[in-house]
Amino acid sequence: MIRNIFFFFIICLVLFSCRESNKPISVSLDKRQVIILRPPAPAVTYAYLPQYSNTESFRRHHQLVEYLSRETGIPLRQVFPESFNNYISMFGQGQIDISFSNPFVYVKLANRYGARAMARVIEANGKGEFRGQIIARKDNQLIRSIEDCRGKSWVAVDPSSAGGYLFPLGLFVDRGIKLQDFKEVFFAGGRQENVILGVYAGLYEIGTIREGSLGVVKDKIDITQLKVIDSSKWYPGWVYACSPKLSEDVVGKIRNALLKLDYTNNPQHRRILDAAKVIGLVASDDRDFDPVRDLSKKVGVNID
């Protein structure tokens, strides 16, 4: 009975909506307007390796991009690759002119596509190097040292992540732990936050991140519930590199503008660098990243 009433109600609604009073609207195709999709104005493209969300990438770097445009007189536009692999492909296809990436991705870009290092950053801790960390839940009493990671589920940032994969992998190998010794190895889509949240939620027993990433999620979770099991060696810091298609004039202007940033004596520069989570830049060249090449060979990761 109830079902019949329900269907009767639906039929009434349909019939009501089809009454003659609801006359169809006449549409004329005689008048048309052509909509032109205007391509972006020519500009040097700038990309930040997407280890965080696009929102976080923009928040950290849009002031720096604007500064470089003002200082050099060269139009710059920030672009947002979807993943580490997409980032590498875009650089190879000429869609990224200025790259800001971890040193592991840089050596891939240099070996494969001729990227040229310009400058590397000084981290907030005053170092020109950084390292990876192994994390676990603090209440997981089965994992107290790196040796306890054997046989556990491991979530890493991305196969091309330096602090979130390559550096900790080197640490594991140095301690006699191989990839096949883990129960499972997952990758978190290139996002440091995903690794941290996955470990926090108990989905994975250990995770690997770049040092300093825990602060990104401190407003979302109680990071005191996580512990650092161990840290890797220090390796060369994040690097600015340019496409080989850029002229020496353009490269020189951008390099000089980067090196001109003064954290100590210029309040405007300090705001720009604080947003980017660094305190300065130093000149750099390709040889600075040979330790990363050596590590890649040691752990059997291809960079060519």
DRENTORNU-488455 format. One line per 4 residues: number of its first residue (from 1); for each residue z, y, x of N, C-alpha, C, O. Coordinates in pm, whole numbers. Each point is the difference from the previous one (the first is absolute). Layout:
BEGIN
NUM = Z/Y/X/Z/Y/X/Z/Y/X/Z/Y/X | ...
***
This chain:
BEGIN
1 = 0/-120/83/0/120/-83/0/125/87/-80/92/-20 | 173/-89/119/9/115/89/-128/17/79/-48/112/19 | -9/-227/27/-125/6/76/-112/59/-85/-78/80/49 | 70/-119/-177/-105/51/-89/15/151/-20/-99/73/-3
5 = 223/-28/-12/23/144/-17/-44/75/125/-59/108/-8 | 90/-167/124/-37/63/126/-151/17/12/-49/107/35 | -26/-216/-65/-145/9/11/-57/97/-104/-97/70/28 | 156/-66/-146/-44/94/-103/18/144/48/-84/86/-25
9 = 197/-62/94/28/133/53/-104/39/104/-48/114/0 | 15/-206/88/-101/26/105/-136/30/-62/-69/92/44 | 31/-170/-146/-130/21/-66/-4/137/-65/-103/68/4 | 214/-27/-65/5/131/-64/-20/111/104/-69/99/-26
13 = 129/-115/142/-15/99/106/-145/11/44/-52/110/20 | -12/-226/-5/-140/-1/44/-88/66/-104/-87/81/33 | 109/-116/-163/-82/57/-106/24/151/-10/-94/76/-23 | 218/-34/40/31/142/-8/-72/78/111/-49/111/-21
17 = 45/-173/140/-63/68/113/-151/6/-16/-66/78/68 | 10/-159/-156/-146/-5/-17/-46/72/-126/-114/-17/-43 | 203/99/-19/-38/69/-122/-117/94/26/-22/44/113 | -52/-14/-219/-118/83/14/35/141/45/-85/70/57
21 = 211/-26/-82/39/136/39/-2/17/151/-15/112/51 | 30/-225/22/-8/8/145/-145/-15/42/-43/-106/45 | -30/212/-60/-144/-5/28/-24/-7/150/71/62/79 | -173/-138/-41/-32/-9/143/-45/135/54/-59/80/-73
25 = 87/-55/198/-38/125/65/-139/-16/61/-27/-96/72 | -58/191/-102/-136/-3/54/1/51/143/53/108/29 | -112/-185/61/-7/36/142/-145/22/38/-84/-88/-16 | 56/207/68/-135/31/44/-14/-25/148/84/41/80
29 = -192/-108/-44/-28/-27/141/-104/96/55/-48/-16/112 | 12/119/-194/-101/96/45/53/90/111/-73/39/91 | 202/-8/-100/59/86/101/85/-83/96/92/-70/-42 | -124/80/168/71/-77/101/44/91/114/-67/99/32
33 = 178/-133/28/47/75/115/13/-94/118/67/-103/-8 | -130/138/115/4/-83/120/126/33/78/25/116/36 | 54/-217/-10/123/18/78/-28/-41/143/-40/-113/28 | 61/206/63/-28/-24/141/132/-30/72/93/80/-5
37 = -88/-194/70/116/-34/81/-19/62/138/-87/-41/76 | 170/138/-46/-15/69/128/77/-76/108/120/-24/-15 | -187/-13/123/71/-69/108/97/95/69/-19/122/-6 | 122/-175/69/94/87/72/-73/81/107/-97/-47/59
41 = 146/168/-35/-60/83/104/13/-70/135/98/-71/23 | -195/91/65/7/-63/133/130/35/71/40/117/4 | 25/-217/50/127/23/69/27/-115/95/-53/-110/-18 | 134/136/117/47/-105/89/108/-78/-77/94/60/-52
45 = -108/-190/46/95/-82/-78/117/-45/87/-16/-35/117 | 132/35/-178/126/-30/68/68/-111/-80/15/12/-122 | 27/-117/189/64/-111/-71/126/-45/72/4/-11/123 | 98/-16/-203/128/-52/46/5/-147/-41/-13/-32/-119
49 = 30/-57/215/4/-143/-31/98/-25/-114/116/42/9 | -159/-110/-117/83/-8/-122/116/-99/8/2/-100/-72 | 95/130/159/119/-86/6/96/32/-113/89/-80/-32 | -106/198/-30/79/39/-116/-96/29/-116/-121/-12/16
53 = 174/50/-131/-82/32/-115/-83/125/27/31/77/91 | -138/-57/-170/-83/120/15/81/127/-21/-23/102/66 | 118/-108/-159/85/116/-25/79/37/124/9/117/37 | 49/-218/27/77/24/122/-91/46/113/38/88/78
57 = -157/-146/-68/-96/42/104/-37/147/-17/-4/75/97 | -22/-35/-220/-36/140/-26/118/91/30/-16/104/64 | 134/-143/-109/120/82/21/24/23/149/40/110/41 | -63/-211/39/27/11/143/-106/81/75/32/65/100
61 = -156/-68/-148/-107/53/85/-82/115/-56/-83/55/73 | 101/-16/-198/-90/104/-51/24/134/70/-95/76/19 | 219/-46/19/25/124/73/-66/-2/137/-51/102/47 | 52/-217/17/-62/-13/131/-151/16/-8/-62/63/86
65 = 2/-121/-190/-144/14/-20/-36/146/-22/-97/51/57 | 175/17/-140/-26/142/-26/16/82/127/-78/92/25 | 178/-124/56/20/70/127/-119/-18/92/-48/97/59 | 0/-219/-46/-114/-26/89/-124/77/-44/-75/52/83
69 = 54/-44/-214/-115/76/-52/13/148/35/-97/63/45 | 217/-7/-65/21/141/30/-14/28/150/-64/97/40 | 125/-182/39/6/24/144/-136/-15/68/-31/73/95 | -49/-167/-143/-129/-28/65/-118/68/-67/-107/15/60
73 = 127/26/-187/-114/53/-76/-95/-108/-45/-112/30/-43 | 154/-156/51/-82/-115/-39/52/-55/-133/119/-31/-9 | -203/18/-94/47/-58/-126/42/-146/20/-77/-80/52 | 198/46/-92/49/-138/6/38/-45/-140/46/79/-81
77 = -66/-207/53/36/-58/-129/70/-133/23/-53/-87/69 | 170/70/-127/71/-126/12/-58/-103/-95/-21/28/-118 | -6/-147/169/-50/-110/-82/105/-111/1/84/-7/90 | -90/-79/-191/107/-97/-21/-55/-142/-10/-30/-46/-110
81 = 17/-25/221/-42/-140/-5/99/-83/-80/118/34/-8 | -168/-143/-51/83/-82/-88/89/-98/77/106/-38/-48 | -150/-1/166/72/-102/75/-30/15/148/-83/82/39 | 151/-160/44/-26/4/143/-144/-42/30/-69/64/79
85 = 24/-172/-143/-138/-46/23/-101/104/-46/-101/22/67 | 127/42/-182/-88/104/-51/-4/118/97/-105/61/21 | 219/-29/38/9/108/98/-92/-29/120/-78/84/43 | 90/-205/10/-81/-39/116/-149/2/-36/-82/48/78
89 = 48/-100/-195/-140/0/-44/-54/141/-18/-112/30/41 | 192/58/-103/-43/137/-21/-26/72/132/-96/76/12 | 181/-101/87/-23/62/131/-131/-52/59/-81/77/52 | 61/-208/-61/-123/-58/53/-125/49/-69/-107/6/61
93 = 119/30/-189/-113/50/-78/-18/151/13/-89/57/-64 | 170/7/145/-13/144/20/64/85/-108/-30/119/-10 | 117/-178/-73/62/75/-109/133/63/40/57/78/-77 | -8/-110/196/122/60/53/-33/61/136/-47/-69/90
97 = 71/200/-78/-28/69/126/123/11/89/-7/-20/121 | 121/52/-183/126/11/72/94/-107/-54/32/-2/-119 | 10/-85/207/86/-112/-38/141/21/52/21/34/116 | 77/-56/-205/139/-4/44/53/-137/-36/20/-32/-118
101 = 1/-50/219/31/-140/-27/102/-54/99/33/65/100 | 15/-184/-130/84/-69/97/-85/-43/119/-122/-4/-11 | 184/-27/125/-78/-33/120/-78/-131/-11/-100/-18/69 | 145/-73/-155/-71/-127/-19/-134/24/-68/-102/-54/43
105 = 103/133/-149/-125/35/-66/-87/83/93/-122/-17/3 | 185/106/74/-81/82/92/-79/-88/98/-119/25/20 | 182/-126/41/-74/-80/99/-115/-76/-68/-102/-27/63 | 120/-9/-191/-110/-62/-73/-114/100/-18/-117/-34/20
109 = 150/158/-59/-102/102/-20/-69/34/132/-121/21/4 | 198/-17/105/-58/32/130/-90/-113/49/-111/25/48 | 158/-148/-59/-79/-114/49/-125/-23/-82/-105/-36/54 | 115/55/-185/-111/-31/-89/-97/116/-21/-121/-19/-7
113 = 176/141/-2/-83/113/-44/2/121/92/-60/102/-32 | 127/-113/146/-3/109/96/92/116/-31/-25/111/47 | 131/-133/-124/96/108/-26/59/50/131/16/-76/95 | 16/206/-91/53/62/121/136/61/-29/13/84/-89
117 = 88/-125/164/135/53/-18/4/147/42/-60/39/99 | 133/42/-177/16/142/31/146/36/31/28/70/97 | 63/-117/-180/141/35/13/84/-106/-69/-45/-65/-94 | 166/48/142/94/-88/-69/126/77/-31/32/100/64
121 = 40/-148/-164/111/77/-54/131/-27/75/20/-105/61 | 67/204/-70/139/-16/41/80/-22/-128/1/85/-89 | 65/-200/80/73/-35/-120/123/90/-17/39/72/92 | 21/-79/-210/117/82/-30/116/-29/94/88/84/17
125 = -88/-203/45/107/-35/95/-29/51/141/76/-27/93 | -185/102/-78/-34/58/130/-83/-89/89/-33/39/112 | -3/-158/-159/-77/-94/80/-148/7/-34/-39/30/-113 | -44/-59/213/-144/-13/-21/-39/-142/-30/-118/-34/0
129 = 218/-50/-25/-23/-141/-32/76/-35/-128/84/77/-47 | -116/-194/-9/75/-48/-116/6/-152/6/-60/-61/90 | 129/0/-182/17/-146/3/10/-55/-141/13/74/-97 | -19/-206/88/13/-68/-128/139/-57/-17/73/-18/97
133 = -37/-11/-223/131/-56/-30/-13/-121/-92/-92/-9/-81 | 185/-82/95/12/-115/-90/120/27/-89/111/26/48 | -132/-33/-180/109/29/-93/26/-120/-91/-86/-86/-20 | 207/82/-34/40/-103/-98/108/62/-88/51/107/29
137 = -18/-176/-137/110/47/-83/131/-20/76/19/-100/69 | 71/197/-83/127/-6/72/84/-119/-46/76/-56/79 | -90/17/-206/81/-111/-51/-60/-137/28/54/-101/-43 | -165/97/114/-61/-128/39/65/-47/129/-39/41/109
141 = 138/-127/-122/76/-45/116/-75/-106/82/45/-38/108 | -158/-9/-160/-78/-98/74/-86/64/109/-52/-68/88 | 40/200/-94/-83/70/99/86/106/68/28/106/-55 | 12/-138/178/83/92/78/-67/39/132/38/100/61
145 = -135/-176/-17/-68/28/126/-147/-35/-16/-41/-60/-99 | -37/97/198/-144/-28/-8/-28/-151/-3/-98/-43/-60 | 183/-34/124/-19/-146/-2/14/-56/-141/-61/-103/-32 | 139/168/-53/19/-45/-138/-123/25/-87/-7/-51/-112
149 = -91/128/162/-120/29/-78/-96/-119/-6/-87/-5/-87 | 104/-88/176/-85/-119/0/14/-75/-132/111/-26/-46 | -225/-10/-14/1/-75/-124/22/84/-125/13/-54/-110 | -9/186/125/23/89/-114/-131/61/-50/-102/-5/69
153 = 107/61/-188/-117/70/-54/-2/141/56/101/70/-1 | -217/-28/51/-15/129/70/-103/84/-73/-111/-46/-26 | 146/170/-7/-95/95/-56/-22/111/102/95/64/45 | -222/-40/-10/-39/103/95/-86/104/-73/-43/-23/-112
157 = 20/135/177/-72/109/-65/-148/-34/-18/-52/6/-111 | -15/-41/220/-144/-25/-2/-37/-65/132/68/25/100 | -174/-107/-96/-40/-59/129/-37/103/106/-3/-32/119 | -27/158/-161/-32/107/96/115/98/18/-18/106/61
161 = 135/-140/-112/116/87/17/60/-23/138/12/-114/45 | 24/222/22/60/-11/134/149/-30/-12/44/-111/32 | 34/210/-78/143/-21/-14/37/-101/-106/104/-65/8 | -191/51/-108/29/-90/-111/-56/-140/14/17/-82/-90
165 = -83/52/204/-48/-136/22/-16/-35/148/67/-90/50 | -157/162/22/-33/-40/137/121/6/93/25/-96/73 | 50/205/-75/114/13/92/106/-106/-28/48/-64/94 | -7/42/-223/96/-107/-25/-56/-139/34/74/-87/43
169 = -205/68/-63/-60/-129/36/16/-23/150/31/-112/43 | -53/217/37/22/-12/143/144/-36/33/26/-79/91 | 68/137/-166/142/-31/20/27/-146/-33/72/-68/74 | -128/20/-185/18/-141/-37/-56/-92/109/64/-96/40
173 = -185/127/7/-64/-84/102/84/-2/127/14/-105/63 | 40/219/-25/85/6/120/124/-88/-15/54/-49/100 | -10/29/-223/118/-85/-25/-39/-144/-34/84/-79/-42 | -211/46/61/-44/-137/-22/-26/-36/-144/-7/-118/-33
177 = -7/217/-55/-27/-24/-142/-146/31/-30/-45/113/22 | -28/-211/-71/-143/16/-29/-22/20/-150/89/-23/-82 | -210/66/49/-31/23/-142/23/-125/-84/51/8/-112 | -88/-123/166/14/-124/-77/145/-41/-18/29/-94/-75
181 = 63/162/141/142/-32/-14/62/63/-125/113/-33/-36 | -186/124/-29/52/61/-122/-38/-82/-122/-103/-67/-2 | 189/71/-98/-30/-73/-123/-126/56/-64/-89/-75/-40 | 82/208/32/-117/69/-55/-7/138/62/102/57/39
185 = -224/-3/-29/-19/137/46/-84/73/-105/-112/-41/-31 | 166/150/-23/-69/80/-101/-29/137/58/64/44/96 | -164/25/-155/-30/138/37/13/87/-125/-40/-38/-110 | 96/157/131/41/85/-112/-100/109/-33/38/108/-44
189 = -167/-135/66/-102/97/-41/1/128/80/-47/103/-49 | 100/-107/172/-3/118/84/109/101/-27/-6/112/53 | 104/-146/-133/103/97/-38/137/-41/56/50/-109/-27 | 8/199/105/134/-25/53/100/-17/-115/89/-85/5
193 = -105/169/-108/94/-5/-113/1/-139/-64/106/-49/-40 | -223/-13/29/-8/-130/-65/78/-107/76/61/-88/-61 | -64/97/194/77/-95/81/149/18/-27/72/-97/-26 | -27/221/32/143/28/-18/47/-44/-138/104/-65/-13
197 = -181/102/-90/39/-35/-137/-5/-150/-21/82/-55/-74 | -178/-13/138/-10/-145/-15/121/-73/58/48/-97/-58 | -1/144/173/120/-59/61/123/36/-82/86/-85/-25 | -78/209/-17/115/45/-79/14/-81/-128/111/-35/-41
201 = -225/5/-23/2/-75/-126/21/-149/20/14/-75/-97 | -12/29/222/20/-141/27/-125/-85/-12/8/-122/-2 | -125/187/-6/-125/-75/-11/-38/-64/133/-67/-104/3 | 111/165/107/-29/-52/134/130/7/81/85/86/-23
205 = -73/-179/117/125/-7/77/5/102/113/107/55/28 | -219/-30/36/-5/103/104/-124/86/-20/-98/-42/-62 | 104/163/115/-115/89/-4/-12/74/132/98/12/74 | -217/38/-44/-20/77/121/-60/136/-35/-96/8/-77
209 = 154/97/134/-40/137/-29/1/81/130/54/-44/101 | -114/162/-106/15/91/114/136/68/-12/45/32/-110 | 19/-9/222/129/67/-1/-11/137/-66/-94/75/27 | 187/-43/-114/0/127/-71/-48/-11/-143/16/94/-78
213 = -74/-208/40/-56/-14/-134/106/-15/-109/-26/30/-116 | 145/-76/151/103/-19/-102/33/131/-71/35/0/-118 | -47/111/189/30/129/-60/-93/39/-113/35/82/-85 | -156/-142/83/-98/34/-104/47/-46/-138/-36/60/-101
217 = 115/-167/97/43/-56/-130/147/22/-27/55/-63/-91 | 11/149/166/144/17/-17/38/58/-135/113/-15/-45 | -210/82/-21/27/53/-134/-29/-101/-110/30/26/-117 | -89/-139/152/-36/-102/-98/98/-117/-1/29/-57/-105
221 = 22/21/223/90/-115/11/117/35/91/-2/102/70 | 101/-187/-71/114/16/90/-34/-70/132/16/-121/14 | -64/199/83/-47/-61/124/114/-56/85/-24/-69/98 | 150/100/-136/112/-60/74/11/-150/-29/74/-71/67
225 = -148/24/-168/0/-143/-31/-96/-77/90/-14/-122/-12 | -53/193/104/-92/-63/94/55/13/142/75/92/30 | -113/-185/55/43/4/140/-119/-21/92/-97/-67/-36 | 106/125/154/-103/-18/102/42/-117/90/105/5/64
229 = -187/-108/-61/31/-119/79/-29/23/148/79/-39/86 | -193/103/-59/-39/25/139/-113/102/1/-61/28/-103 | 33/28/220/-107/98/16/-91/-40/115/44/-63/97 | -170/99/-108/-97/-34/104/14/92/121/84/90/1
233 = -168/-111/98/-12/93/113/-61/131/-51/-51/7/-112 | 59/95/195/-64/128/-31/-146/-4/42/-34/-51/107 | -52/107/-192/-144/6/29/-51/141/-26/65/78/-69 | -183/-44/125/-55/135/-18/-6/40/-147/-29/-83/-87
237 = 58/211/60/12/48/-136/-132/16/-73/-107/-29/53 | 119/76/-177/-117/23/-85/-94/101/68/44/89/73 | -172/-106/-98/-99/72/78/-104/69/-88/-44/-55/-101 | 6/175/141/-114/68/-57/-123/-38/81/-1/10/123
241 = -102/-53/-194/-125/-38/66/-116/61/-77/13/34/-118 | -125/-20/185/-117/60/-63/-117/-96/1/-8/-90/84 | -81/111/-177/-124/-78/-7/-92/41/115/-2/117/38 | -73/-211/16/-94/35/108/-112/92/-46/-71/57/83
245 = 54/-42/-214/-109/87/-50/39/148/4/-88/85/-11 | 217/-54/26/42/139/4/-38/64/134/8/-65/104 | -48/190/-109/-37/71/123/124/30/83/111/6/-51 | -133/11/181/112/33/89/65/132/-39/120/18/17
249 = -200/74/-70/54/129/-42/101/-17/-113/110/55/5 | -148/-133/-107/89/-24/-113/125/-76/45/112/35/-38 | -133/-139/119/112/-80/48/98/87/80/121/-11/-17 | -176/96/103/84/86/82/83/95/-83/118/21/28
253 = -178/38/-132/74/92/-86/113/-71/-74/111/52/-10 | -139/-171/-41/102/-73/-75/111/-47/93/118/9/-33 | -155/-61/151/101/-43/96/90/116/41/123/-14/4 | -182/127/26/80/117/41/94/46/-111/113/40/26
257 = -162/-45/-150/85/41/-113/118/-96/-16/111/44/-30 | -135/-173/49/109/-97/-9/104/24/108/120/0/-26 | -167/19/149/92/17/111/72/135/-3/103/18/65 | -157/75/-140/59/134/-11/123/2/-90/82/91/9
261 = -68/-190/-95/113/-4/-93/132/3/77/23/-82/89 | 62/177/-124/123/26/74/120/-15/-94/29/90/-80 | 40/-201/90/111/-29/-89/119/91/26/72/38/-93 | -50/-2/218/121/73/39/-6/149/-32/98/57/-48
265 = -212/6/75/-7/145/-5/-79/59/-117/-4/121/-17 | -59/-207/-65/-82/51/-109/46/-62/-132/-27/-117/-26 | 96/195/-59/53/-55/-126/-109/-60/-90/23/-101/-66 | -142/166/63/-108/-53/-83/-46/-136/51/-23/-91/-79
269 = 10/78/209/-38/-128/60/107/-106/-28/-32/-116/-26 | 157/158/33/110/-95/-25/-10/-58/-141/21/-120/-20 | -53/204/-78/-15/-50/-138/-113/-101/-9/13/-103/-67 | -123/130/134/-115/-91/-1/37/-134/62/-31/-106/-54
273 = 98/112/169/36/-123/72/112/-76/-71/1/-124/1 | 92/195/-61/107/-67/-75/-60/-82/-116/43/-112/-26 | -141/171/-42/-64/-72/-110/-67/-128/50/1/-102/-68 | -60/110/189/-69/-116/57/94/-97/70/-43/-105/49
277 = 172/138/-44/103/-86/59/-18/-19/150/30/-107/53 | -79/211/15/-11/-2/146/50/135/51/20/93/-79 | 1/-82/211/48/128/53/-96/58/103/29/103/60 | -142/-169/-39/-97/56/95/-106/-100/36/0/-114/-45
281 = -93/160/130/-109/-86/45/-23/23/149/26/108/52 | -73/-212/15/-35/10/142/-142/-53/18/-47/-84/-77 | -19/134/179/-136/-46/29/1/-149/30/96/-54/56 | -204/-12/-93/-7/-145/17/-142/-43/26/-95/70/-38
285 = 80/-184/103/-133/-58/14/8/-150/-20/108/-55/-23 | -221/-10/30/-9/-142/-38/91/-90/82/50/-100/-51 | -28/133/178/79/-88/87/144/-13/-45/67/-98/32 | -18/196/-106/139/-6/-48/27/-121/-88/114/-41/-17
289 = -221/-17/-38/17/-105/-100/-33/-140/52/-14/-95/-77 | 2/85/209/-22/-133/60/115/-97/-26/-25/-119/-15 | 152/166/9/108/-94/-34/-19/-66/-137/40/-115/-20 | -101/186/-74/-26/-58/-132/-112/-104/10/6/-103/-66
293 = -106/131/148/-106/-99/23/58/-127/64/-35/-112/-38 | 123/132/135/62/-115/67/82/-83/-98/-4/-123/3 | 79/191/-90/81/-72/-98/-88/-78/-96/31/-114/-35 | -142/174/-8/-90/-67/-94/-54/-130/61/-9/-102/-68
297 = -26/108/194/-48/-122/68/109/-105/9/-25/-119/-20 | 147/164/52/110/-95/17/30/-78/-127/29/-120/5 | -36/188/-120/34/-67/-126/-124/-58/-69/11/-61/-106 | -129/79/167/-122/-60/-55/-60/72/-119/-59/-63/-88
301 = 74/198/84/-56/79/-109/-127/69/49/1/68/102 | -110/-85/-174/-129/57/42/-6/148/-27/37/45/-109 | -84/33/206/-15/144/-20/-145/44/21/-29/120/-7 | -61/-211/32/-141/35/24/-86/-27/-124/-121/24/2
***
